[in-house]
Amino acid sequence: MFRFDFPYRREGRKAPDRANKLIASLRADVAHVCDQLGTTPEHLVLGGRSMGGRMCSMAVAGATGNTAKGSVPLEEPLPAAGLILISYPLHPPGTPDRLRTEHLPDVTVPTLFVSGDHDPFGSPLELASATTLVAGRVTTVTIEGRGHDLNASDDLIVAAVRSWLD
């Protein structure tokens, strides 16, 4: 397993970069892992928590992150064996009309969503509706009594990921 931070985190900044820079960084990190392992991206399961997972899903869908009036331009989708999206930020808290789902129909790989049932970024019902847009096979795991941070849920998250990978 490999873990990478986005450039803004490595630089000690709090505010994230624009999606196009985050996705470019992710693509470079995946290329680095592939070089280290002597493999190609379609043999890797990609994922992340919250924005990190969203950027992985956008890269796999071929979204660039550059938007104009709701459109999401495409580039070559980043191949992957699957996606693990922990606490996917479906919408900003309190604004369920601002869905972050434009790219989901272009996600064709098996995808695991793990989220808390009290997540202000998307309720289980909202997430269930959004996951119907994903073209690939979808598995959802809802952790009861948890919010977006999924505090004290590491064992449950690990069990869900292991089960899904099996």
N, C-alpha and C positions, 0 to 999 in steps of 0.2 A: 504494500500500500504506500502511496506517495501523497504528500500533502503540500500544497503551495498556497502562499498568500498572494493577493493581487499587489501590483506595484504601489498603490497608495498606502497599503498596510506596511509594506517593507520600508517605505519612506517615512513612516511615522505620522502620516496624515490621517485625519478622521473622515474627511469627505471622500467618497469614492469617485473614481474617474468615470467618464462616460462609458456606456456599454461597449462601444466599438473598441475602446482601448482595453477594457477588461477581457473582451472576447479574444482580441489579438494576443494578450498575455496568456490566456488559457491555451490557445492554439500552440504557442511557443512552449509552454510547460508540457503539453501532451507530446510534442515532437521530442523534447528532451527525455521524457520517460521512455518513449519508443526507442530512442537511440541507446539508452542505458540497458534496456531489456532485449534489444535486438528484435523488436516486433513492430507491428503497425497498429494504428489507432482502433481498427475494427476488432482487435482482440482485447481492448480495455473497456472496463465499465467506468464511466465517468460520473462524478456527482459532487454535490456540495450542499452546504446549509444556507438557506435563505437566498440571498443574492448570488452566492456562489453556485448554487444549484440552478438558479434561473439562467445564469450566464452559460452553464454547461448545456442546458436544454436549448438555448438560443443558438449556440455554436453547432450542436448536432442537427438542428433544424436548418442551418445555413443562414440564420438571421445575422445581420451585421450590427444591429443595435442603432443604426442611423435611421431615424424615422422622420417621415414627412406626412403630416395629416393622417396619422394612423397606419400608414403603410410601413412594412418592414422589408427593406431591400434584402435580397438573398445573395449569398456567395456560395461557394462549394460547401455543402454540409460536412461537418467534421465526423468522420466515421466513428462508430463506437459499438461495443457489444450490448450496451445498455446504459441506463441512467438511474442514479439514486438521488432523489430530490428530498432533502430533509427540510421541513418547514418552508415549503415553497411559498414565496410571497405573492399570492394570487392578486392582491390589490393592496394599496396603501390602507392602513387602518382608518376606518371611518369613511372610506370612499369606495364602496363596493362597485360603483359604476365605472371605475378606472381599472378594468381588468387587464392583466398582463398575460394575455392568452393568444395574441395574434399569431405567434409562431407554432403553437402546439399542434395544429394539423400537419405540420411538416416533421414532427417527431415520429419516426417510424420504428424505433428500437424499443424493446421491452423497458418499462419504466416503473420504478418503485417510488411512491410518494409516502413519506412518513411525516405525520403532523399531529399536533395536539388538538384536542376537541375544543379548546378555548383560545384558539389562535386568532388575534384580531386582523391578521393578514388574509384570512380566509377560513370560513367555518367548514366543517365536514360536508355539509350540504352544498355549499358553494364550490368546494373542491371536487365533489362528486360530479357536479354539472360540468366543470371545466375539464375534467379528465376524459370526458366523452369525446373531446376534440382531438385527443392524442390518437394518431393512426396506429401506433404500436400497442402491444399488450400492456395493460396497466394493472398494477397491484397497489392498493392503498392500505396503509396501516395507520389507525388512529389511536393515539395514546390518550387515555382518559385523564381528565383533571389537569392537563398541561396546556400551556400557552405556546407562544412562538419560540420561546427560549428552550423549551423541553427540559427544564432543570430536573435533575435527579432521575433522568430517563435513559442514561447511557446503556445500561444493561438491556433495556427493552429495544432500543434502537439497534444495538449490535445483534440481538436475537432476530429482529425483523430482517436485517440485511443478510445475515447468514442464511436464514430460511429461504429468502428470495433467491440468493445466489445458488443455493443447492438445487 
